[in-house]
Amino acid sequence: MRARDKAAVSALRTTLAALDNAEAVPVHEAELRGLALEQSPVGAGATEAARRELSKHGVVAVVRAEAAERLEVAARLTSPAHADRAALLRAEAAVLLRFLDGSDPA
């Protein structure tokens, strides 16, 4: 952030959000509609659930998916009017792929 590298900041922020989402506990639709109000849990922390913990392989998979998504979108932006956006997406993907260098290829 201090270096004012917009591509790196954008890529890292969105990837951190994707990792945060991947650790979220899935809520099934049936659980949302299943209980009557009087059967609902009450009290502080009654509805809290422990977040999932991603393995190193899981983190690498999320980062790879984020990089691949950027490269895919950049490849589809062929119009000269979108050249700047495509270049930014490629730069963001490069930032993410640098973090994967040296990690397990799995």
SVG drawing of the C-alpha trace seen along z (x, -y; Angstrom):
<svg xmlns="http://www.w3.org/2000/svg" viewBox="-42 -5 52 37">
<polyline fill="none" stroke="black" stroke-width="0.4" points="0.0,0.0 2.8,-2.4 4.4,-1.7 1.1,-2.7 1.0,0.4 -2.6,0.4 -2.5,3.8 -0.9,5.5 -3.3,3.8 -6.4,4.7 -5.3,8.3 -4.4,8.8 -7.5,7.3 -9.8,9.3 -7.9,12.5 -8.0,12.0 -11.8,11.5 -12.0,14.7 -10.0,16.6 -12.3,15.2 -15.3,16.4 -13.8,19.8 -13.4,20.2 -17.0,19.3 -19.3,22.0 -21.9,22.9 -25.5,22.1 -28.0,24.5 -31.4,23.0 -33.2,25.6 -31.4,24.3 -32.6,20.8 -36.3,21.9 -36.3,24.8 -37.1,23.4 -40.0,21.5 -39.2,18.3 -39.8,19.9 -37.4,22.7 -34.6,20.3 -31.4,20.3 -31.1,17.3 -28.3,15.6 -24.9,14.2 -23.0,16.4 -25.9,18.9 -25.7,18.7 -21.9,18.5 -20.1,21.3 -16.4,21.9 -15.0,20.9 -13.4,23.6 -9.6,23.6 -8.1,23.9 -5.2,26.1 -2.1,24.9 -3.5,26.7 -6.9,24.9 -5.2,21.5 -3.1,22.3 -6.2,23.4 -8.1,20.2 -5.1,18.0 -4.7,20.0 -8.4,19.6 -8.2,15.8 -5.2,15.5 -6.8,17.8 -10.0,15.7 -8.1,12.5 -6.2,14.0 -9.4,15.4 -11.2,12.1 -8.1,10.3 -8.0,12.7 -11.7,11.9 -11.0,8.1 -9.7,7.8 -11.1,4.4 -8.5,1.6 -10.9,-0.4 -10.3,2.3 -6.5,2.6 -5.8,0.8 -8.2,3.0 -6.8,6.1 -3.2,5.0 -4.3,4.3 -5.9,7.8 -2.7,9.4 -0.6,7.4 -2.9,8.5 -2.6,12.1 1.2,11.8 1.2,10.5 -0.8,13.5 1.3,16.0 4.5,14.6 3.0,15.6 2.6,19.1 6.2,19.5 7.8,22.0 4.5,23.4 3.4,27.0 2.4,27.5 -0.7,29.4"/>
</svg>
